[in-house]
Amino acid sequence: MQKVKDRVLKIKFNADIGASMRWNFKPQQTEIKVVPGETALAFYSAKNPTDHPVVGISTYNVIPFEAGAYFNKIQCFCFEEQQLNPHEEVDLPVFFYIDPEFIEDPKMELVDSITLSYTFFESKDGVNIQMPVYAKQRG
């Protein structure tokens, strides 16, 4: 995979929690700079401040939405249940790259910043979380 060194992108990180989730959840960095075709590693922190175990599950989205088709996660904590014991804190890695085809899409021509946003929810039996579907659209 070729790196596109003349197209620097700012990747911003956001963290939210669902209304019933009591964890503390935040990105460990506010932003990093990458070029398409370059792998990058970022971390989020999650802490269970309660006195009982809590199981959480996260979803993510990419803004602008159209850039999601080029945002490729190699390793991610999303859509997998995470149990944190009372007062436990963990680092959650996200290993990703922006597909070099990003620069060929006319809709991405003016995009120089992409936000990766995660939301953690308390996992409950019977809850089904849908994965986002990003499609590359040409034209």
One Martini backbone bead per residue (centre of mass of N, CA, C, O) as a GRO file, in nm:
protein
  139
    1MET     BB    1   0.095   0.038   0.025
    2GLN     BB    2   0.061   0.366  -0.050
    3LYS     BB    3   0.175   0.665   0.039
    4VAL     BB    4   0.029   1.003   0.077
    5LYS     BB    5   0.236   1.260   0.158
    6ASP     BB    6   0.057   1.523   0.032
    7ARG     BB    7  -0.194   1.412   0.241
    8VAL     BB    8  -0.293   1.552   0.522
    9LEU     BB    9  -0.464   1.417   0.807
   10LYS     BB   10  -0.707   1.483   1.051
   11ILE     BB   11  -0.760   1.293   1.343
   12LYS     BB   12  -1.040   1.271   1.537
   13PHE     BB   13  -1.155   1.226   1.883
   14ASN     BB   14  -1.444   1.056   2.025
   15ALA     BB   15  -1.657   1.038   2.333
   16ASP     BB   16  -1.932   0.834   2.446
   17ILE     BB   17  -2.237   0.778   2.637
   18GLY     BB   18  -2.487   0.627   2.745
   19ALA     BB   19  -2.733   0.697   2.969
   20SER     BB   20  -2.672   0.417   3.151
   21MET     BB   21  -2.376   0.470   3.149
   22ARG     BB   22  -2.094   0.475   3.404
   23TRP     BB   23  -1.858   0.531   3.253
   24ASN     BB   24  -1.535   0.628   3.175
   25PHE     BB   25  -1.484   0.795   2.850
   26LYS     BB   26  -1.179   0.838   2.647
   27PRO     BB   27  -0.950   0.988   2.475
   28GLN     BB   28  -0.589   1.007   2.467
   29GLN     BB   29  -0.644   1.174   2.207
   30THR     BB   30  -0.756   1.430   1.996
   31GLU     BB   31  -0.517   1.406   1.772
   32ILE     BB   32  -0.399   1.309   1.442
   33LYS     BB   33  -0.155   1.256   1.185
   34VAL     BB   34  -0.218   1.146   0.845
   35VAL     BB   35  -0.176   0.933   0.569
   36PRO     BB   36  -0.261   0.777   0.316
   37GLY     BB   37  -0.151   0.438   0.391
   38GLU     BB   38  -0.121   0.486   0.697
   39THR     BB   39  -0.063   0.367   0.995
   40ALA     BB   40  -0.252   0.377   1.312
   41LEU     BB   41  -0.245   0.456   1.671
   42ALA     BB   42  -0.503   0.446   1.916
   43PHE     BB   43  -0.655   0.562   2.233
   44TYR     BB   44  -0.870   0.448   2.485
   45SER     BB   45  -1.054   0.510   2.791
   46ALA     BB   46  -1.177   0.289   3.053
   47LYS     BB   47  -1.400   0.331   3.344
   48ASN     BB   48  -1.514   0.172   3.646
   49PRO     BB   49  -1.662   0.348   3.924
   50THR     BB   50  -1.795   0.114   4.039
   51ASP     BB   51  -1.903  -0.173   4.263
   52HIS     BB   52  -1.955  -0.319   3.977
   53PRO     BB   53  -1.991  -0.496   3.715
   54VAL     BB   54  -1.949  -0.392   3.363
   55VAL     BB   55  -2.105  -0.417   3.048
   56GLY     BB   56  -1.981  -0.324   2.726
   57ILE     BB   57  -2.069  -0.150   2.414
   58SER     BB   58  -1.965  -0.039   2.089
   59THR     BB   59  -1.984   0.230   1.871
   60TYR     BB   60  -1.947   0.387   1.543
   61ASN     BB   61  -1.829   0.690   1.371
   62VAL     BB   62  -1.796   0.889   1.068
   63ILE     BB   63  -1.661   1.222   1.006
   64PRO     BB   64  -1.753   1.217   0.734
   65PHE     BB   65  -1.946   0.973   0.616
   66GLU     BB   66  -1.792   0.926   0.337
   67ALA     BB   67  -1.513   0.849   0.482
   68GLY     BB   68  -1.586   0.559   0.590
   69ALA     BB   69  -1.496   0.398   0.327
   70TYR     BB   70  -1.169   0.469   0.411
   71PHE     BB   71  -1.201   0.354   0.700
   72ASN     BB   72  -0.962   0.123   0.842
   73LYS     BB   73  -0.990  -0.138   1.067
   74ILE     BB   74  -0.773  -0.368   1.221
   75GLN     BB   75  -0.822  -0.270   1.526
   76CYS     BB   76  -1.103  -0.318   1.760
   77PHE     BB   77  -1.356  -0.267   2.025
   78CYS     BB   78  -1.593  -0.289   1.857
   79PHE     BB   79  -1.872  -0.501   1.907
   80GLU     BB   80  -1.742  -0.580   2.189
   81GLU     BB   81  -1.747  -0.706   2.481
   82GLN     BB   82  -1.684  -0.527   2.794
   83GLN     BB   83  -1.539  -0.605   3.105
   84LEU     BB   84  -1.565  -0.422   3.412
   85ASN     BB   85  -1.451  -0.395   3.702
   86PRO     BB   86  -1.429  -0.257   3.982
   87HIS     BB   87  -1.229   0.021   3.909
   88GLU     BB   88  -1.154  -0.040   3.628
   89GLU     BB   89  -0.885   0.016   3.384
   90VAL     BB   90  -0.859   0.073   3.023
   91ASP     BB   91  -0.701   0.015   2.716
   92LEU     BB   92  -0.816   0.107   2.380
   93PRO     BB   93  -0.748   0.003   2.067
   94VAL     BB   94  -0.677   0.171   1.741
   95PHE     BB   95  -0.620   0.027   1.424
   96PHE     BB   96  -0.539   0.223   1.125
   97TYR     BB   97  -0.655   0.336   0.790
   98ILE     BB   98  -0.634   0.521   0.493
   99ASP     BB   99  -0.735   0.488   0.196
  100PRO     BB  100  -0.579   0.589  -0.096
  101GLU     BB  101  -0.854   0.634  -0.258
  102PHE     BB  102  -0.940   0.899  -0.127
  103ILE     BB  103  -0.793   1.096  -0.345
  104GLU     BB  104  -0.999   1.002  -0.592
  105ASP     BB  105  -1.233   1.144  -0.446
  106PRO     BB  106  -1.412   1.427  -0.504
  107LYS     BB  107  -1.558   1.439  -0.213
  108MET     BB  108  -1.251   1.455  -0.065
  109GLU     BB  109  -1.094   1.713  -0.155
  110LEU     BB  110  -1.182   1.904   0.118
  111VAL     BB  111  -1.082   1.686   0.311
  112ASP     BB  112  -0.884   1.724   0.638
  113SER     BB  113  -1.108   1.597   0.838
  114ILE     BB  114  -1.157   1.328   1.081
  115THR     BB  115  -1.409   1.164   1.278
  116LEU     BB  116  -1.383   0.947   1.558
  117SER     BB  117  -1.672   0.787   1.705
  118TYR     BB  118  -1.760   0.673   2.030
  119THR     BB  119  -2.010   0.452   2.187
  120PHE     BB  120  -2.106   0.356   2.507
  121PHE     BB  121  -2.286   0.071   2.626
  122GLU     BB  122  -2.487  -0.107   2.805
  123SER     BB  123  -2.506  -0.445   2.827
  124LYS     BB  124  -2.789  -0.631   2.711
  125ASP     BB  125  -3.009  -0.850   2.678
  126GLY     BB  126  -3.125  -0.828   2.337
  127VAL     BB  127  -2.911  -0.643   2.220
  128ASN     BB  128  -2.883  -0.492   1.890
  129ILE     BB  129  -2.602  -0.387   1.707
  130GLN     BB  130  -2.533  -0.196   1.440
  131MET     BB  131  -2.344  -0.175   1.171
  132PRO     BB  132  -2.193   0.026   0.975
  133VAL     BB  133  -2.246   0.138   0.628
  134TYR     BB  134  -1.990   0.178   0.396
  135ALA     BB  135  -1.979   0.327   0.071
  136LYS     BB  136  -1.839   0.340  -0.228
  137GLN     BB  137  -1.865   0.637  -0.426
  138ARG     BB  138  -1.896   0.720  -0.755
  139GLY     BB  139  -1.909   1.053  -0.932
   0.00000   0.00000   0.00000
